[in-house]
Amino acid sequence: MTIRTRLSLAVASWCLAAVALVLPLAWLINTRDWGVALMLVVPFAVYGLLRLGHALEGWARAMPPPSGQ
């Protein structure tokens, strides 16, 4: 697997995770009376997405082990 492929997979994975987390959170904040309390969750969600992005970048940029010489 090439580095370019791994980067593409990492970006796609992060985008899917971000959409899966942010859309329901924003919908609940907007449509429920108690949704305002979810604003306390938002910084943790953003922090989690940042950590996920960092981990995916590390995975994507990791050098594959050398094949048999």
Secondary structure, DSSP 4 states (H G I P E B T S, - for coil): --HHHHHHHHHHHHHHHHHHHHHHHHHHHHH-GGGGGGGGTHHHHHHHHHHHHHHHHHHHHSPPPPPP-
